Amino acid sequence: MAVSACAGRSDLGYASLMSEVPAARAIVVPPPGGPSVVAVLQQQYQDGLSQEIALSTASLTSGQNAFYVSLLNNTAGNTEIPNTLSLPSMTPDRLQREMEERMPGVEMETSLVYVQNRFGPFGFATGRSSRGDLCLYAWQQIEPGEPAILVPGGAISVRLRLCDADANVDQLLRVFYGYTIAAYYRQESWNPYGDPPSPPKQLGEKDAPMYPLGLGDSGGGATIVRRRSVTERARQVTAPRRTIDKDTVAPAVPSPATQPETTPPSGYPVVPPPPAQ
């Protein structure tokens, strides 16, 4: 009986290495107020991993809104996994096949407008489904600008499939503008983002004040006042010459140097006038 039990025992095997992980393990996080993460399917590779991050869907078009993310390590991390991850180039034919697979029946039109988010430039296409939903497909590949020969820095590939019944193009693009990458490899050589950008050239200079967020501009960003040249300042304080007839008394006109400003220059807080007596 013992021999027959051992002979008939078998372990259950799966044809795919894809498995579901908690939503907190998602590589990409949508922006605040964006669609919520409902499920994460992950596949582990020898040199990276990929995830299909399912998002909440409010559309009549068949299919699931999702982020499709691949994280390439360029270093063999687990030799027991035979699969290796490769990030093919983003050619128009390949992107067209992806859109036909993930949004079948939707006629998509690629935008020729240059756009970029915090991770660099990206591309997108929009289309209207037969049910009236507006659909967006966006793509981006994040990798160092100059490829490293000795120590590769890794790469990240991101796709977004998003359809909504009531949203416009700006609202759909907001999700791709504001997403965050919440995962990384703990290796000094892994850096798909490249070198950090240099600070603004006005930083630390004289006669170039910067104001807190929202104080000097309506866009919510820090305000930088353009430096005025000596010629511009001299032109503002020089009063224009006037010819006065000796028989006519012209009213005294204060020069711009002494005339009080009624409209403050842009970038400065507006001081309210004193109350009437």
Secondary structure, 3 states (H helix, E strand, C coil): CHHHHHHHCCCCCCCCCEEEECHHHCCEECCCCCCCEEEEEEEEECCEEEEEEEECCECCCCCCCEEEEEEECCCCCCCCCCCCCCCCCCCHHHHHHHHHHHCCCCEEEECCCCEEECCEEEEEEEEECCCCCEEEEEEEEECCCCCCCCCCCCEEEEEEEEEECCCCHHHHHHHHHHCEECCCCCCCCCCCCCCCCCCCCCCCCCCCCEECCCCCCCCCCCEECCCCCHHHHHHHHCCCCCCCCCCCCCCCCCCCCCCCCCCCCCCCCCCCCCCCC
